[in-house]
Amino acid sequence: MTTMTPHARALAALGHDARLAIFRLLVTAGPDGLRVGEIGAHLGLAPSTLAHHLSTLVDAGLVVQEKQGREVFNRADYPAMHRVLGFLTAECCAGVANDPAEDAA
């Protein structure tokens, strides 16, 4: 089994169209989040498929689930999202030093 960093696990989770759509919907929904059924209705996903994808997003640390009575609310974990974005943009436009081996070719 391969060990993945938290950033790689988050990006891998977002690498599927359905999970990316779920996460974007939850980001759009804001801090109140959405019930599982609401997500399924918006995206037209079957309950078993939706459960699988939500589980992957939860395991990747991008989505937080909270049970309230019989309902399960799903929320984007904004601090986790910002950590991934920070990782991706940490050295934005810093430039890359030329590789001397490249110049010799």
C-alpha positions as CSV (number, residue, x, y, z in Angstrom):
1,M,0.0,0.0,0.0
2,T,1.3,3.4,-0.9
3,T,1.3,6.2,1.7
4,M,0.0,9.5,0.5
5,T,0.5,12.9,1.9
6,P,-2.7,14.8,3.0
7,H,-2.3,17.1,0.0
8,A,-2.0,14.2,-2.5
9,R,-5.0,12.4,-0.9
10,A,-7.1,15.5,-1.2
11,L,-6.1,16.1,-4.8
12,A,-6.7,12.4,-5.7
13,A,-10.2,12.6,-4.1
14,L,-10.9,15.7,-6.3
15,G,-9.6,13.9,-9.4
16,H,-13.0,12.3,-10.1
17,D,-15.7,14.3,-11.8
18,A,-18.5,13.3,-9.4
19,R,-16.4,14.1,-6.3
20,L,-15.3,17.4,-7.8
21,A,-18.9,18.3,-8.5
22,I,-19.9,17.3,-4.9
23,F,-17.1,19.4,-3.4
24,R,-17.9,22.4,-5.6
25,L,-21.6,22.2,-4.7
26,L,-20.7,22.0,-0.9
27,V,-18.4,25.0,-1.3
28,T,-21.2,26.9,-3.0
29,A,-23.7,25.9,-0.3
30,G,-21.6,27.6,2.4
31,P,-21.1,26.8,6.0
32,D,-24.6,25.3,6.5
33,G,-23.8,22.5,4.1
34,L,-26.4,20.2,2.5
35,R,-28.2,17.0,3.4
36,V,-27.2,13.9,1.5
37,G,-30.5,13.8,-0.3
38,E,-30.1,17.5,-1.4
39,I,-26.7,16.7,-2.9
40,G,-28.1,13.7,-4.8
41,A,-31.0,15.8,-6.1
42,H,-28.7,18.6,-7.3
43,L,-26.3,16.2,-9.0
44,G,-28.6,13.3,-10.0
45,L,-26.5,10.7,-8.2
46,A,-27.8,7.4,-6.9
47,P,-27.7,7.2,-3.1
48,S,-25.1,4.3,-3.1
49,T,-22.9,6.2,-5.5
50,L,-23.2,9.4,-3.6
51,A,-22.4,7.6,-0.3
52,H,-19.2,6.1,-1.9
53,H,-18.0,9.5,-3.2
54,L,-18.8,11.4,0.1
55,S,-16.9,8.7,2.0
56,T,-13.9,9.3,-0.2
57,L,-14.1,13.1,0.4
58,V,-14.5,12.7,4.1
59,D,-11.5,10.3,4.2
60,A,-9.5,12.9,2.3
61,G,-10.3,15.5,4.9
62,L,-12.2,17.8,2.5
63,V,-15.8,17.2,3.8
64,V,-17.1,17.1,7.3
65,Q,-20.3,15.2,8.1
66,E,-22.6,15.9,11.0
67,K,-25.5,13.8,12.0
68,Q,-28.5,15.8,13.3
69,G,-31.3,13.4,14.2
70,R,-31.9,11.2,11.2
71,E,-30.2,13.7,8.8
72,V,-26.6,13.8,7.8
73,F,-25.3,17.2,6.9
74,N,-22.2,17.6,4.7
75,R,-20.0,20.7,4.7
76,A,-16.9,21.6,2.9
77,D,-13.9,21.8,5.3
78,Y,-12.8,25.3,4.4
79,P,-9.6,25.3,6.4
80,A,-8.6,22.0,4.6
81,M,-9.5,23.5,1.2
82,H,-7.4,26.6,2.0
83,R,-4.4,24.4,3.0
84,V,-4.6,22.6,-0.3
85,L,-4.9,25.9,-2.2
86,G,-2.0,27.3,-0.2
87,F,0.1,24.2,-1.0
88,L,-0.6,24.6,-4.7
89,T,0.1,28.3,-4.8
90,A,2.9,28.6,-2.2
91,E,5.6,29.3,-4.8
92,C,3.5,30.9,-7.5
93,C,5.5,33.0,-9.9
94,A,8.7,32.5,-7.9
95,G,10.6,31.4,-11.0
96,V,12.6,28.3,-11.6
97,A,16.4,28.4,-11.8
98,N,17.8,27.1,-15.0
99,D,19.2,23.6,-14.9
100,P,22.8,23.7,-16.0
101,A,22.4,20.2,-17.5
102,E,19.6,21.6,-19.8
103,D,21.9,24.4,-21.0
104,A,24.6,21.8,-22.1
105,A,22.3,20.0,-24.5
